Amino acid sequence: MKHTKVIFLIEKPEGDIPCDVFAYFPELKATNEPGMFTSYAHIGQHSACDENYAKGCKQAEYREYRELLRELIGQGYNDLRIMNTQIFSYHRKPTPSEIKQGYGATHWMDFLAADCVDKAGKVKKWVKGPDGLRYS
């Protein structure tokens, strides 16, 4: 299944105007002009965004884009792949085998937002790690 890639960004500051979060779709062409891709914001909704502008914007954190993500899901974007590089840390207790071998400490692992945010736009309570075990 092909996913729609999205990066949540914070607008560049312009004077005293507050910077809003917007969604940038790096693979959805907005127009026939080169470098113009689709974006989405609470106010204005869909519009075109120059890729150079997007490259100059700071990535938003989950707490900043959570509501916009849920709005997008409500608009029918059910296949989003979040490309933000924010790290979510999860942990798990050691397995009996690890304890037996002397590795009895809590195990921590970092995951990207794409692995940690569910289809409803909420952070998952647990994630399956590359070792096949559940981290919460």
C-alpha positions in Angstrom: 0.0 0.0 0.0 1.4 3.4 -1.0 1.4 6.0 1.7 1.1 9.8 1.3 4.3 11.3 2.8 3.8 14.3 5.0 6.1 16.6 6.9 4.7 18.9 9.5 6.5 22.3 9.5 6.4 25.6 11.3 6.1 28.7 9.1 9.0 31.0 8.9 8.7 34.0 11.3 7.5 37.3 9.7 7.6 40.2 12.1 5.1 39.8 15.0 2.8 37.4 13.1 2.6 34.1 15.0 4.1 31.1 13.2 1.5 28.4 12.4 2.1 24.7 11.8 1.3 23.4 8.3 1.5 20.0 6.5 3.8 19.7 3.5 3.3 16.9 1.0 6.7 16.5 -0.7 5.4 14.1 -3.3 2.1 15.7 -4.2 2.6 18.3 -7.0 0.4 21.3 -6.5 0.8 22.9 -9.9 2.7 22.3 -13.2 5.4 24.7 -12.0 8.6 23.0 -10.9 9.1 22.8 -7.1 5.5 23.5 -6.2 4.0 21.0 -3.9 0.8 20.7 -1.9 0.5 22.0 1.6 -2.4 22.2 4.1 -3.0 24.5 7.1 -6.0 25.0 9.5 -6.6 28.4 7.9 -6.6 28.4 4.1 -6.5 24.6 4.0 -4.9 23.3 0.7 -2.5 25.5 -1.1 0.8 25.4 -3.1 4.1 25.6 -1.3 7.5 26.1 -2.9 9.9 23.3 -1.9 12.6 25.9 -1.1 10.3 27.6 1.4 9.5 24.2 3.0 13.3 23.3 3.2 13.8 26.6 5.2 11.1 25.8 7.7 11.7 24.0 11.1 10.0 20.7 11.6 7.2 20.7 14.1 7.0 18.4 17.1 4.0 16.0 17.7 2.5 18.3 20.4 2.5 21.1 17.8 1.0 19.2 14.9 -1.3 16.8 16.6 -4.5 18.8 16.0 -3.6 19.4 12.3 -2.9 15.7 11.8 -6.3 14.8 13.2 -7.9 17.4 10.9 -6.2 15.8 7.9 -7.4 12.4 8.9 -10.9 13.8 9.2 -10.5 15.2 5.6 -9.8 11.6 4.4 -6.1 11.3 4.6 -6.0 7.8 5.9 -2.7 6.7 4.5 -0.3 9.3 5.9 3.3 8.4 6.5 4.8 11.1 8.8 8.3 11.9 7.7 9.2 14.2 10.7 12.5 13.2 12.4 11.3 13.7 16.0 12.3 10.8 18.2 10.0 8.9 20.6 11.6 6.9 23.3 10.1 3.6 24.5 11.3 1.0 26.9 10.8 -2.6 28.0 11.7 -4.9 30.8 14.4 -7.5 30.2 13.4 -11.0 29.1 14.1 -13.9 31.5 16.9 -15.0 29.1 18.5 -11.5 29.2 18.4 -11.5 33.0 20.0 -15.0 33.1 22.8 -13.7 30.8 23.3 -10.6 33.1 21.5 -8.1 31.0 18.8 -7.3 33.6 18.5 -3.5 33.0 15.5 -1.8 31.4 16.0 -1.7 27.6 15.3 1.6 25.8 14.8 2.2 22.1 14.2 5.3 20.0 11.6 5.3 17.2 10.5 7.9 14.6 7.1 9.4 14.5 6.1 7.3 11.5 6.4 4.2 13.7 4.7 5.7 16.8 1.6 7.6 15.6 -1.4 5.5 14.8 -4.0 6.0 12.0 -6.2 8.1 14.4 -3.3 10.5 15.0 -2.5 9.4 18.5 0.8 8.3 19.9 0.8 4.5 20.3 1.1 3.0 23.8 3.5 0.4 22.6 5.7 -0.2 19.5 7.1 -3.5 18.2 10.9 -3.1 18.0 13.3 -4.6 15.4 14.0 -7.3 17.9 10.3 -8.4 17.7 9.6 -7.3 21.3 7.1 -4.8 22.6 8.3 -1.4 23.9 6.0 0.8 25.8 
